[in-house]
Amino acid sequence: MQPRKPQQIARELALLSLSQLPVNPKKLDKLEDDQLVSKLVLGAVRTLTTEVQDTLDNAAGELQRSNDRLLSSQTRASDLNSARTMLQEAIACTQTAINQLGTAVEFPVLIQLANQDKGVRNYAKELVITVHENRHIIDELISAALVDWQVTRLAQIDRDILQIAVAEMKFLGVPDSIAINEAVELAKRYSGDDGHRFINGVLRRVTEQKKTA
């Protein structure tokens, strides 16, 4: 695996801390470096904990439903097929949770890099503040690109990935192709099975709308 660039590490740290920061993002500018890293990491840990727990709860629910369907099916083909689908959903949820736990193992490295590299700290901070200060505009752009869907109905991690990518494209001068590719990679690490395809589709529609605006 190739070593990741400072901006890639910063994106991941910003993504994981964005929705669970223990401090108002506006106050990040006033923090010392060690305090800044501490706040970002605490937010990231909270996010990972919540995401893993929610995913495991979903998996447990699907397993219970598939088990109930099997017990009451009396071997009817339709019920068996339904139970099989539920079981596949449970397996997919469990795999997502395993992937998320795998990223948690890398946390000590993430913290070390954030402590050592000022570029990581600064860009993570810039991303969080930019999303926070321009959330209304960012969400409007995302909403316009969604098909029969609303921003508020998105999974939190998917919403945060989209917000960071749109913030980079709209406010931070990152080329569209790079912002999309980085968002897709984040989705592969943290979202569900089809999350990266969904993220890719929405962001490509955002860029298309930018061109026709």
GIURBEL-V846878 format. One record per backbone hydrogen bond with DSSP energy under -0.5 kcal/mol. CO is the residue of the C=O (numbers start at 1). NH is the residue of the N-H. Records with the same first field share a line. If there is no record, write none. Layout:
CO = NH, NH
This chain:
5 = 8, 9
6 = 10
7 = 11
8 = 12
9 = 13
10 = 14
11 = 15
12 = 16
13 = 17
14 = 18
17 = 20
24 = 27
25 = 28
26 = 29
27 = 30
28 = 31
32 = 36
33 = 37
34 = 38
35 = 39
36 = 40
37 = 41
38 = 42
39 = 43
40 = 44
41 = 45
42 = 46
43 = 47
44 = 48
45 = 49
46 = 50
47 = 51
48 = 52
49 = 53
50 = 54
51 = 55
52 = 56
53 = 57
54 = 58
55 = 59
56 = 60
57 = 61
58 = 62
59 = 63
60 = 64
61 = 65
62 = 66
63 = 67
64 = 68
65 = 69
66 = 70
67 = 71
68 = 72
69 = 73
70 = 73, 74
73 = 76
76 = 80
77 = 81
78 = 82
79 = 83
80 = 84
81 = 85
82 = 86
83 = 87
84 = 88
85 = 89
86 = 90
87 = 91
88 = 92
89 = 93
90 = 94
91 = 95
92 = 96
93 = 97
94 = 98
95 = 99
96 = 100
97 = 101
98 = 102
99 = 103
100 = 104
101 = 105
102 = 106
103 = 106
104 = 107
106 = 109, 110
107 = 111
108 = 112
109 = 113
110 = 114
111 = 115
112 = 116
113 = 117
116 = 118
117 = 121
118 = 122
119 = 123
120 = 124
121 = 125
122 = 126
123 = 127
124 = 128
125 = 129
126 = 130
127 = 131
128 = 132
129 = 133
130 = 134
132 = 135
134 = 138
135 = 139
136 = 140
137 = 141
138 = 142
139 = 143
140 = 144
141 = 145
142 = 145, 146
143 = 146
146 = 148
150 = 153
151 = 154
155 = 159
156 = 160
157 = 161
158 = 162
159 = 163
160 = 164
161 = 165
162 = 166
163 = 167
164 = 168
165 = 169
166 = 170
167 = 171, 172
168 = 172, 174
175 = 179
176 = 180
177 = 181
178 = 182
179 = 183
180 = 184
181 = 185
182 = 186
183 = 187
184 = 188
185 = 189
186 = 190
187 = 191
192 = 195, 196
194 = 198
195 = 199
196 = 200
197 = 201
198 = 202
199 = 203
200 = 204
201 = 205
202 = 206
203 = 207
204 = 208
205 = 209
206 = 210
207 = 211
208 = 212
209 = 213
